[in-house]
Amino acid sequence: MKKDFTGRDIISIKDFSKTDIEHVINAAKQMVPVATGARKTNLLNGKILATLFFEPSTRTRLSFESAMNRLGGRIIGFATSKATSTEKGETLADTIKMADAYSDVIVLRHPNEGASRLASEFSSKPVINAGDGAGQHPTQTLLDLFTIKTEKKRIKRNNIVIVGDLKYGRTVHSLTYALSMFNATMTFIAPQTLQMPDEILSDLKEKGIDFTLTNNLESAIPDADVLYITRIQKERFPDPEEYAKVSGIYRINPDMLSNAKKDMIIMHPLPRIDEIAPEVDKTRHALYFKQAFNGVPVRMALLALVLGARR
Ligand code: CP
């Protein structure tokens, strides 16, 4: 993907170069005053965003909608496919053709891996992947990188400890690919059944990226610069008994942070279930709600870029 993003689909972080990512991060930084409401703009006046959510979402959908509103654009869409003609048997391809006719840019969340790539083949307008099954969640990764860059001043040379459901968690799949472009050190913490997929680990090895695999969270905390924790993705387990074996396996509490670096940050794509005790929210390390806010400037930057808006 070149720096001119006009008309581009945002499907996978693997479609981005390091320069592309830095370009989005820089554009997002300019958007922060608009995202907070301190500055007004009509940059996307007359443009329509279609948000098509076939799976539940709080942050991704609302932050995209907030971003479009802050930029002066308008929104159509649905938060559940139950209220659409999918219920009558309409195909994804036909739904996308309709959104293509009614809007200028489409944001799609779907339970099937590859759905956004498929959608992009049926749309003349940019399609942005807001999560496809256990596949990718590229806009989450861009806001994660924006957060790390903003808080730690750089992405490279940080020890990023990634914990939880690394098998089904699409956010950590996208994040791992992105971090591999920035020479960050990665430690993957999960029970063996939920470790990072072999395909991703092979890609890291091919690129010569160092990583550590373990199931021991406490021993990794003292050296962490970023502790990125994810929930166990209950909805993706084919067998409820398998979920019961790993449910609640990792839970951060304030006592576990006594040996952490003073400036270590805890990130989580949210929603959290029980991985972070609410008492952690008051510690200096908790960054997950600010991280979720950062979705607004990052998604503003992406919408403006793919729609070719110029200030
Ligand atoms: N991080 C994230 O994708 O959150 P939602 O599922 O609430 O959109």
Residues whose N, C-alpha, C, O or C-beta is under 5 A from the ligand:
A	BS01	CP	P56 S57 T58 R59 T60 R61 P269 L270 P271
